[in-house]
Amino acid sequence: MKTSFSLFFIIFFLNTFSQERYLEKNTKFSKRTYTYQRIKKEKNIKLDFYKPKKIKGKVPLLIYVHGGGFSGGDRKDKVSTDFAKEMAQYGYAVASISYRLTMKGTGFGCTTKAALKVAAFNDTSKDISYAVNYFLRHQNKFKIDPNKIILVGSSAGAEAVLNLAYVYNNKILNRNFKFAGIIAMAGAITSTNNITKETAIPTQLFHGIQDRLVPYNIAPHHFCTLESAGYLKLFGSKAIANKLKSINKPYYLYSVQNGNHSWNSRPIYQCKKEIIDFLYYDVLKKKSRQIETII
């Protein structure tokens, strides 16, 4: 009995310790750059991989997708690197990825055809899928848990990760693969029809209610008029949360009453507690909560 009790105590202690590391900082991590996809006639696509040090076993992986209207932005900008470093200190592996900027020189305004906008969502979702597939193929090398891959995106990146999780017809990843969670900052999708009890994953949504670029609820992208070439109806954070609520699936909606599109990056600095809380309780411990916060 003593041996069994001692063994139980050791296992309990190790499990508790391994979980709590995602609530407290470990200040050391390493960073390396990798090419995750080679594309003919285009530049190779790279990512920066941040790995927490002195952690045994496989760890959850956050894939961060920067914003920039699908025409700009950089995986090495301050917002991206600050987020990656912060989360690596909490014990998560982080991949800050580049992707093809298919709208460079075109823009994403109301004069850009809606079909091109949808294509940009899908092209970026395709590149993210390449990155995910790269890690799945090399999971032992990177020591990541293939069942705990979480998507994180800002603005255009948020649109891309939401599109990947809930809209995109993926022909790269195995049909049985499912993301462990998603964090979208000022994102939206073209339809909520594919959010079902089978496809839903823990989803954290940050959005300024007064955002005039990416709608908070249901409205045209950039609030373009119906007559404009760029008219594209989108379903923002509120609409996504409402759909998840209606099918009794977990979500964490953080709304900012007077917030504008700057909330595509402000959560990284102002909502660290909420992000850590969501990742720990909703993704890792699968508490299946439904939370709505308005500030």
C-alpha positions in Angstrom: 0.0 0.0 0.0 2.8 2.4 0.8 4.5 1.8 -2.5 1.2 2.3 -4.4 0.5 5.5 -2.4 4.0 6.9 -3.1 3.7 6.1 -6.8 0.3 7.8 -7.0 1.7 10.9 -5.2 4.7 11.1 -7.6 2.4 10.8 -10.7 0.0 13.4 -9.3 2.9 15.8 -8.5 4.4 15.4 -11.9 1.1 16.0 -13.7 0.3 19.0 -11.6 3.8 20.5 -12.1 3.7 19.9 -15.9 0.3 21.7 -16.1 1.2 24.6 -13.9 4.2 25.5 -16.0 1.7 27.0 -18.5 0.6 29.4 -15.8 4.1 30.6 -14.7 7.0 31.9 -16.7 10.2 30.0 -17.6 12.4 32.8 -18.8 14.7 30.7 -21.1 14.0 29.8 -24.7 15.8 29.3 -28.0 14.9 30.5 -31.4 15.7 29.1 -34.9 14.5 29.8 -38.4 13.3 27.1 -40.7 12.0 26.8 -44.3 8.6 25.0 -44.0 7.6 25.1 -47.7 9.4 25.5 -51.0 7.3 26.9 -53.8 8.3 27.0 -57.5 9.0 30.4 -58.9 8.4 32.0 -55.5 10.4 32.6 -52.4 10.7 29.8 -49.9 8.4 30.3 -46.9 10.0 30.5 -43.5 9.1 30.4 -39.9 10.7 31.3 -36.6 10.5 28.6 -34.0 10.6 29.5 -30.3 11.3 26.6 -28.0 11.1 26.7 -24.2 14.2 25.2 -22.6 14.5 22.6 -19.9 11.1 21.1 -20.4 10.8 17.4 -20.8 8.3 15.7 -23.1 6.2 17.1 -25.9 4.7 20.6 -25.6 1.7 22.4 -27.1 2.5 24.4 -30.3 1.1 27.9 -31.0 1.2 28.9 -34.7 1.1 32.7 -34.9 0.0 34.4 -38.1 0.7 38.1 -38.4 -1.6 40.8 -39.8 -1.1 43.3 -42.6 -4.1 43.0 -45.0 -2.5 40.1 -46.9 -0.2 42.6 -48.5 2.2 43.5 -45.7 3.3 42.6 -42.2 6.2 40.5 -41.1 6.7 37.4 -38.8 9.7 39.3 -37.3 7.9 42.5 -36.4 7.7 43.6 -32.8 4.1 42.4 -32.2 4.9 38.9 -33.5 8.2 38.5 -31.7 6.9 39.9 -28.4 4.0 37.4 -28.5 6.3 34.5 -29.4 8.8 35.3 -26.7 6.1 35.8 -24.1 4.4 32.5 -24.8 7.6 30.6 -25.0 8.4 31.8 -21.5 5.1 30.2 -20.3 6.2 26.8 -21.7 4.6 26.8 -25.2 6.4 26.2 -28.4 5.7 29.0 -30.8 6.0 29.2 -34.6 5.7 32.7 -36.0 5.2 32.1 -39.7 5.6 34.0 -42.9 3.1 33.4 -45.7 2.6 34.5 -49.3 1.4 38.1 -49.5 -0.9 37.6 -52.4 -2.5 41.0 -52.2 0.7 43.0 -52.2 0.3 45.9 -54.6 -3.4 45.3 -54.8 -4.8 46.2 -51.4 -7.9 45.0 -49.6 -10.2 47.9 -50.0 -13.6 48.3 -51.6 -12.2 48.5 -55.1 -10.6 45.1 -54.8 -12.9 42.3 -56.1 -14.5 40.2 -53.4 -13.4 37.0 -55.2 -9.7 38.1 -54.8 -10.3 38.7 -51.1 -11.7 35.1 -50.6 -8.8 33.8 -52.6 -6.4 35.6 -50.2 -8.1 33.9 -47.3 -7.7 30.5 -48.9 -4.1 31.0 -50.1 -3.0 32.0 -46.6 -5.0 29.1 -45.0 -3.1 26.9 -47.5 0.3 28.2 -46.4 -0.7 27.8 -42.7 -1.6 24.2 -43.5 1.8 23.7 -45.0 3.4 24.9 -41.8 1.1 22.6 -39.7 2.0 19.7 -41.9 5.7 20.5 -41.6 5.4 20.2 -37.8 3.4 17.1 -37.9 6.0 15.4 -40.1 8.8 16.5 -37.8 7.0 16.3 -34.4 9.7 14.3 -32.8 12.4 16.7 -33.8 10.5 19.7 -32.5 9.0 17.8 -29.5 5.6 19.2 -30.1 2.3 17.5 -29.1 0.4 16.9 -32.4 -2.9 16.9 -30.5 -2.3 20.4 -29.0 -1.7 22.7 -32.0 -3.4 26.1 -31.5 -3.9 28.7 -34.2 -3.3 32.4 -33.3 -3.9 35.3 -35.7 -4.1 39.1 -35.8 -6.3 41.0 -38.3 -5.6 39.4 -41.7 -4.0 36.6 -39.7 -7.1 36.2 -37.6 -9.2 36.0 -40.8 -6.9 33.4 -42.2 -6.9 31.1 -39.1 -10.6 31.3 -38.7 -11.0 30.6 -42.4 -8.7 27.6 -42.0 -10.6 26.2 -39.0 -14.1 26.8 -40.1 -14.4 27.4 -43.9 -11.4 26.2 -45.9 -11.7 22.9 -47.8 -8.3 21.5 -46.7 -6.6 19.1 -49.0 -3.2 19.2 -47.3 -3.9 18.1 -43.7 -5.4 14.7 -42.9 -9.2 14.9 -42.8 -9.2 13.6 -39.2 -6.8 16.3 -38.0 -8.3 18.9 -35.6 -6.8 21.9 -34.1 -6.9 22.1 -30.3 -7.9 25.7 -30.2 -7.9 29.1 -31.9 -7.3 32.7 -30.8 -8.4 35.4 -33.2 -7.8 39.1 -32.7 -10.1 41.2 -34.9 -11.0 38.4 -37.3 -14.0 37.3 -39.3 -15.1 34.6 -41.7 -17.3 34.4 -44.8 -19.8 31.9 -43.3 -20.6 30.2 -40.0 -22.4 27.3 -41.7 -19.5 25.0 -41.2 -19.3 25.6 -37.5 -21.0 22.5 -36.2 -20.8 20.3 -33.1 -18.3 18.1 -35.0 -16.0 20.9 -36.2 -16.2 23.4 -33.3 -13.0 23.9 -31.2 -12.3 26.1 -28.2 -12.3 29.6 -29.7 -11.1 32.9 -28.1 -12.2 36.1 -29.9 -11.0 39.6 -29.2 -12.7 42.5 -31.1 -13.4 46.2 -30.9 -17.1 46.8 -31.3 -16.4 49.9 -33.3 -14.0 48.2 -35.7 -14.6 49.8 -39.2 -12.3 47.4 -41.1 -13.3 43.9 -39.9 -16.9 43.8 -38.6 -17.5 42.8 -35.0 -20.8 41.1 -35.9 -22.3 40.7 -39.4 -21.4 43.4 -42.0 -19.4 43.9 -45.2 -15.7 43.7 -45.1 -14.3 47.3 -44.7 -18.1 48.2 -44.6 -18.1 48.5 -48.4 -21.3 49.4 -50.1 -23.4 46.7 -51.9 -22.5 48.2 -55.3 -18.7 48.1 -54.8 -16.5 45.5 -56.3 -15.1 44.7 -52.8 -18.5 44.0 -51.1 -18.0 40.9 -49.1 -20.3 39.9 -46.2 -18.4 38.7 -43.2 -19.2 37.2 -39.8 -17.1 38.7 -37.1 -16.3 37.7 -33.5 -19.8 38.3 -32.1 -21.5 36.2 -34.9 -19.0 33.4 -34.4 -19.5 33.4 -30.6 -23.3 33.4 -31.1 -23.0 30.3 -33.4 -20.8 28.5 -30.9 -23.2 29.4 -28.1 -26.2 28.1 -30.1 -24.6 24.6 -30.4 -23.3 24.7 -26.8 -19.6 24.7 -27.6 -16.8 26.6 -25.8 -15.9 30.1 -26.6 -14.3 33.1 -25.0 -15.5 36.5 -26.4 -13.7 39.6 -25.3 -15.5 42.7 -26.6 -14.3 46.3 -26.3 -17.2 48.8 -26.3 -15.3 51.7 -27.9 -12.6 49.6 -29.4 -11.4 50.0 -33.1 -9.2 47.8 -35.3 -6.2 48.4 -33.0 -7.6 45.5 -31.0 -6.0 43.2 -33.6 -2.8 43.4 -31.5 -3.6 45.1 -28.2 -4.7 41.8 -26.6 -1.1 40.6 -26.8 -0.1 43.4 -24.4 -3.3 44.1 -22.5 -4.9 40.7 -22.2 -2.1 38.3 -21.3 -4.0 37.0 -18.3 -7.1 36.2 -20.5 -4.9 34.5 -23.1 -3.1 32.3 -20.6 -6.4 31.5 -18.9 -8.0 30.4 -22.1 -5.1 28.3 -23.2 -4.8 26.6 -19.8 -8.4 26.0 -18.9 -10.2 25.7 -22.2 -7.6 24.2 -24.5 -5.3 22.1 -22.2 -7.8 21.2 -19.5 -10.9 21.2 -21.8 -13.2 22.9 -19.3 -15.7 23.8 -22.1 -16.6 27.2 -20.8 -18.6 29.9 -22.4 -17.3 33.4 -21.4 -18.3 36.8 -22.6 -16.6 39.9 -21.4 -17.3 43.5 -22.4 -15.1 46.4 -21.3 
